[in-house]
Amino acid sequence: MSTLRALLLGVYGYWNYTKAGFERRLGSTISDESVKNVGTMTNKVCIVTGANSGLGYQTSIDLAKRGCTLHLLCRNEERGKEAVQNIIKESNNEQVYLHIVDMSSVKSIKQFLDSQIGNTIPKLNILVNNAGAIVERIDPVTKTAQVTLNENGYENNFLVNTIGPYYLTRELINFMEESAKKDKDASRVIFVSSGGMLTSRLDLNNLQNQGFTGASAYAHCKRQSCCITEEWAKLHDKSLITFNSCHPGWVDTPGLSISLPTFYEKLKGNLRTLEQGADCQLYLAVSDEVKESTGLFFEDRKPVTPHFTLAFTQESEQERKELIKKCDSIIQDLMLK
Ligand SMILES: NC(=O)c1ccc[n+]([C@@H]2O[C@H](COP(=O)([O-])OP(=O)(O)OC[C@H]3O[C@@H](n4cnc5c(N)ncnc54)[C@H](OP(=O)(O)O)[C@@H]3O)[C@@H](O)[C@H]2O)c1
């Protein structure tokens, strides 16, 4: 089954996720009415995680150009400061602030929340959960890729791709709903997922990704964030907050070149540009067309099914609810350690 899913992803992805796929779906020029509101979002406050590189960096420039106040969550001070300077220069918007947060650490996220929310960040309209990574170690003897654990025994892909964004968002939901009431405009949460999840079925018995390589652990985590998006959307009033996830396509970013070098080399000339890759997350953050959309998975501005036909990856609602319970209890455990 895993070979069939990988084959389906290869064929579907090559047709749709490349630069040619983007142009076929959306045309070669990407600025249009639905994301045109340059400079008209001056009252919006946004958080973008992983904003110093690749898609997060591009999304931050695009939001800053529209006048938003931006809070960048980055794990490295030097890279973060450089990104802030460049985003201000590119956008002519000075309202860009850096916070040092390690998205794989619930304690680092908690420190940010406790010190900034309701303080330097008086409201929040848009949260882009963009930070993500494939974390693995190549065994020097067997030369095989293996997942790694943090100091508390939790798997690193799970921490950065699922638990971190889950915890950050969970803690911000009430605050974003209150912001929506004040602004009379629903707040928006966007999870940057990956088409890689189409190869993966939610497996509640292996949240620690045992026996996986980094890439399959990553795909599993992106499946989890898609499930969480769908479930949260059901629990919350869409006139106050919406939750959507998206796949950016296969994009020429530092992250892709480092984590999947062979894939990157093969597709190099046909990868999407940063602007093309960031288009869908920007669309979900700013377009009026998706004001009321929630619980959906998007590719190139269109909601699509998060499952391939005949791939048998569909989970049940009960499993999604169980995932949420497990995330809550893991966070509780991590807080105590
Ligand atoms: N590029 C693609 O083709 C593609 C396809 C599907 C999905 N995506 C998704 O798109 C998102 C952005 O990826 P990208 O391709 O733009 O990769 P990228 O260039 O590596 O950017 C990833 C960002 O996430 C940050 N990050 C990673 N681990 C972090 C942590 N523990 N705490 C805080 N920040 C952390 C990185 O910070 P550092 O610079 O400090 O490492 C960087 O700013 C990811 O969620 C990825 O899964 C990308």
PDBQT file of the ligand as one rigid body, heavy atoms in Angstrom, charges set to zero:
ROOT
HETATM    1  N1  LIG A 401       9.385  23.637   0.192  1.00  0.00    +0.000 N 
HETATM    2  C1  LIG A 401       8.470  22.749  -0.112  1.00  0.00    +0.000 C 
HETATM    3  O1  LIG A 401       8.468  22.195  -1.220  1.00  0.00    +0.000 OA
HETATM    4  C2  LIG A 401       7.401  22.381   0.885  1.00  0.00    +0.000 A 
HETATM    5  C3  LIG A 401       6.454  21.420   0.495  1.00  0.00    +0.000 A 
HETATM    6  C4  LIG A 401       5.452  21.075   1.374  1.00  0.00    +0.000 A 
HETATM    7  C5  LIG A 401       5.374  21.700   2.601  1.00  0.00    +0.000 A 
HETATM    8  N2  LIG A 401       6.308  22.616   2.972  1.00  0.00    +0.000 N 
HETATM    9  C6  LIG A 401       6.179  23.213   4.308  1.00  0.00    +0.000 C 
HETATM   10  O2  LIG A 401       6.369  24.613   4.215  1.00  0.00    +0.000 OA
HETATM   11  C7  LIG A 401       6.840  25.093   5.474  1.00  0.00    +0.000 C 
HETATM   12  C8  LIG A 401       8.038  25.989   5.244  1.00  0.00    +0.000 C 
HETATM   13  O3  LIG A 401       9.092  25.187   4.729  1.00  0.00    +0.000 OA
HETATM   14  P1  LIG A 401      10.219  25.734   3.740  1.00  0.00    +0.000 P 
HETATM   15  O4  LIG A 401      10.241  24.825   2.581  1.00  0.00    +0.000 OA
HETATM   16  O5  LIG A 401      10.049  27.196   3.530  1.00  0.00    +0.000 OA
HETATM   17  O6  LIG A 401      11.532  25.386   4.582  1.00  0.00    +0.000 OA
HETATM   18  P2  LIG A 401      12.671  26.303   5.213  1.00  0.00    +0.000 P 
HETATM   19  O7  LIG A 401      13.245  27.193   4.200  1.00  0.00    +0.000 OA
HETATM   20  O8  LIG A 401      13.596  25.351   5.913  1.00  0.00    +0.000 OA
HETATM   21  O9  LIG A 401      11.899  27.138   6.306  1.00  0.00    +0.000 OA
HETATM   22  C9  LIG A 401      11.429  26.516   7.474  1.00  0.00    +0.000 C 
HETATM   23  C10 LIG A 401      11.366  27.527   8.592  1.00  0.00    +0.000 C 
HETATM   24  O10 LIG A 401      10.950  26.827   9.779  1.00  0.00    +0.000 OA
HETATM   25  C11 LIG A 401      11.868  27.154  10.804  1.00  0.00    +0.000 C 
HETATM   26  N3  LIG A 401      11.979  26.123  11.823  1.00  0.00    +0.000 N 
HETATM   27  C12 LIG A 401      12.326  24.826  11.693  1.00  0.00    +0.000 A 
HETATM   28  N4  LIG A 401      12.376  24.236  12.905  1.00  0.00    +0.000 NA
HETATM   29  C13 LIG A 401      12.035  25.194  13.808  1.00  0.00    +0.000 A 
HETATM   30  C14 LIG A 401      11.907  25.206  15.228  1.00  0.00    +0.000 A 
HETATM   31  N5  LIG A 401      12.158  24.126  15.978  1.00  0.00    +0.000 N 
HETATM   32  N6  LIG A 401      11.530  26.371  15.824  1.00  0.00    +0.000 NA
HETATM   33  C15 LIG A 401      11.300  27.485  15.095  1.00  0.00    +0.000 A 
HETATM   34  N7  LIG A 401      11.417  27.532  13.757  1.00  0.00    +0.000 NA
HETATM   35  C16 LIG A 401      11.788  26.401  13.132  1.00  0.00    +0.000 A 
HETATM   36  C17 LIG A 401      13.200  27.330  10.094  1.00  0.00    +0.000 C 
HETATM   37  O11 LIG A 401      14.121  27.996  10.926  1.00  0.00    +0.000 OA
HETATM   38  P3  LIG A 401      15.720  27.882  10.704  1.00  0.00    +0.000 P 
HETATM   39  O12 LIG A 401      16.052  28.753   9.549  1.00  0.00    +0.000 OA
HETATM   40  O13 LIG A 401      16.268  28.350  12.000  1.00  0.00    +0.000 OA
HETATM   41  O14 LIG A 401      15.999  26.428  10.426  1.00  0.00    +0.000 OA
HETATM   42  C18 LIG A 401      12.733  28.147   8.898  1.00  0.00    +0.000 C 
HETATM   43  O15 LIG A 401      12.563  29.482   9.259  1.00  0.00    +0.000 OA
HETATM   44  C19 LIG A 401       7.135  23.871   6.336  1.00  0.00    +0.000 C 
HETATM   45  O16 LIG A 401       6.083  23.643   7.236  1.00  0.00    +0.000 OA
HETATM   46  C20 LIG A 401       7.211  22.748   5.318  1.00  0.00    +0.000 C 
HETATM   47  O17 LIG A 401       6.870  21.517   5.888  1.00  0.00    +0.000 OA
HETATM   48  C21 LIG A 401       7.322  22.966   2.136  1.00  0.00    +0.000 A 
ENDROOT
TORSDOF 0
